[in-house]
Amino acid sequence: MFDVGFSELLLIFVIALVVLGPERLPKAARTLGYWVGRARSTFNNLRNELEREALNMDMRERMEKQMREMGLDEDSIRKAKDSLLSPHEVAEARRKPEPAAQSETDLNATEDTPAPSEPSSSRPAENKPDE
């Protein structure tokens, strides 16, 4: 870029003071400052976007290189994605237990709970009054 030293700025200020006069110079300086600030902001945004895009391109190239090394292409990835269940199908499968799994849980439940036993003869007999 170009360098503007103090002496050049002083010369520009004196010329602007003579041309614009002391009444209009502050307003002109504010307007010039506003537009310089907007130009800097636009330039910085453009530079940031270009850097981000360069980074994205670099990452994309790396990913494509790694995919080629692994022997993958977009079609095989798309086919694998299509073969997966949708989130709705996964939720449905979780709600409906499989019949084999359900009968297995029934068997486990019957093994854990003891069967009701008949009244034991070790109990003392209750005396019933004779009629």
N, C-alpha and C positions, 0 to 999 in steps of 0.2 A: 504494500500500500504506500501511500505518500505520507511523509512526515510534515506536520505543521508545527513549527516551533512557536515560542512565545512572541518573538519579533513579528512573525507573519500574522499571528492572531491580533496583535496590537495594531498593525497596519490596517487589517480588515475592519477592526472596531472604529478606528479613526475615520476611515472612508465612509463607513455606514453612518457614523454620527454626522458627518458633513452632508451626506446625501439625504438621509431620512430626517434628521433633526432630533433634538432631545425628546420631543413629545411622542413620536412614532417609534423610536428605537426600542423601548422596552417591549412593546406589543410585537414588533417584528422579531425580537430575540425569543420571546415566548413561542411564537408561531414556528420559528425555525427549530427551536428545541423540541417542540411537539413532533414535527415531521421527521427530524433526525431520530428521535426515540422510536417512532413507528417503523422507520426504515430498519433500524437495528433489530427491533423485535421480529419483523418479517424475515430478515436475513437469518436470525438465530433459529426461528421455527423451521425455515427451509433447510438449514444446515442439519438440525436435529432429525428431520424427516429423512434426509438423504443418508445420514449415518445409520438410522434404524433400518432403512431399506437395504443398505449394504450388509448389515449384520444379518438380516433375514435371508438375503441371497446366499451368504456364506453358510448359514446353518442349513439351508435347503440343499446346497451342493454337498455338504458333509453327509446329510441324511441319505441323499440319493446314492452317494458313493458307498456308504455302509450297507444300504439295501442291495446294491449290486454285488457286494462282497458276500452277502448272505444268500444270494440267489433269489431274492424276492423282487417282484414287480408289482405294479399297481393292480393288475388284473387278479393275481393270486390273493392279494390283500382284500380286494373287493369281494371275491368269492367267499373268503373266510368270514368276512363281516356279514355277508348275506346269509350264511349258514347258521349264524348265532340266533338265539331266541330274542325276541323283542322284550323290553321291560314288562310289557303287559302280559306276555306269555309266561315269563318267569314268575310274575305275581300269581297268575292262575295256577301254575304248577305247585307253588308253595301252599296255596289254599287247599288244594285237593290232595289229601294223602293217598299214596298208592295203596291198592288193596292188599298186596303182600305185606307191606309195612304195617298196615292196620291190623291184620290178623296176627302178626308177630307181636304187636303190642298187647293184643287181647290175651295171647298165651302167656306173656310175661305177667300180666295182671292177675291171671288165675293162679299162677305158680306162687306169687308173693302172698296172696291172701289165703289164710287157712280155710278149709271147707268147714261149714257149720257142723258141729258134732252133736250126736244125740245126747240126751240128758244122761248124765253119769249115774251109775248105780251106787256110787260111793256116797251119794247124798243121803242124808237120813230121810227116811220115809215120813211123810207128813201124816199126822194122825187125823183121820177124817172121822167125824162123829158118825156113828151108825144111825141109820134111819129106821 
